[in-house]
């Protein structure tokens, strides 16, 4: 840990203050370990507007790509509602003009349709008000759908979040789509390719420990960030053993 230093990006994370943090993480870890074939993750990302989006890509030496600047945006925004099947390693979704109870219910029905046998399914999602209203809870009870809410300020506990990053990078970064229909085609083409090359069930099983060890991973990340902060400000870290 000592001697050689390299230039690194410093990341931040959200520390949950939810009083039910441990209980909710316990439940998520339990269903990921015991029922991966019946567990799904759901979330939205956005708003997504029609505008040039900076990014990176291959180009000739000395000839970097350039994107124009826009001053007027008249297309409005959309939100991507994404669903991830833990057991199948498949990701799918739909673009909506807005978020809300009606859109969330449509998303949950899509998840329920993925397991039409009527047996219990689990859905990991955050506790947004549009996700846990009376109408949605009543539908979930009648259709054998059980919710596993992530703790407040702990979006990293939702497995679908890690899949949104590559989707943004491959379809939105370094783009300049003229309208929403064209921009919507890009993520769906990416999803079709991704799902056609989903990981084999044996690989998923071998990687299972990485999915359920939520808190040890966060603890290691906290220790790494604390050590990086000490190094950045010239503190003695004694091999990175300090912990907050």
C-alpha angles and dihedrals in degrees: 000000000000135000108024120071127189132190108259139175114251112223128199130214137194117249110210119231092187111137088216093048097119095042092051093046090048090055093048092048091048097054093042090054099039107030110024093144090058099040127097134179124216135187143136130236128196163010090232115193133184103258139115109279121205120231144128135278147147117291139151118285110271091009107090119179118255130204125206124245120243125207102178123050113187102160099082122219139284135200126224113226106202132193126192125194108211097199097043097037090225127141125197137158151155136236118240132186091230145003124246148115095294093052093045091051091051089051092051091050088054089054092047089051089057088067103035095169092092095238119136118286128189125219123197112207141140124266097253111154090243089060102053109035123136093259092054094044091050092050091047092052092050093048100043094248116147122200124219106193119204117232117266111277091011104105088145088075090069110087093210091066092070090054094053092064097064090041091057092044096050099039110025107029114091092008136133107185117183097217144353098270091055092044091048091056092061099063092041092053088050091049093050091053092044095050092046086060099041117156118269115257090245090057091048090051092049090051093046095105090060090058100052102039094087101148100041089053091051091047091053091048091050091051092048093049092047090051091048091051091051092049091048092055095041098253123152108253099177093222096326095292096133116109128185 
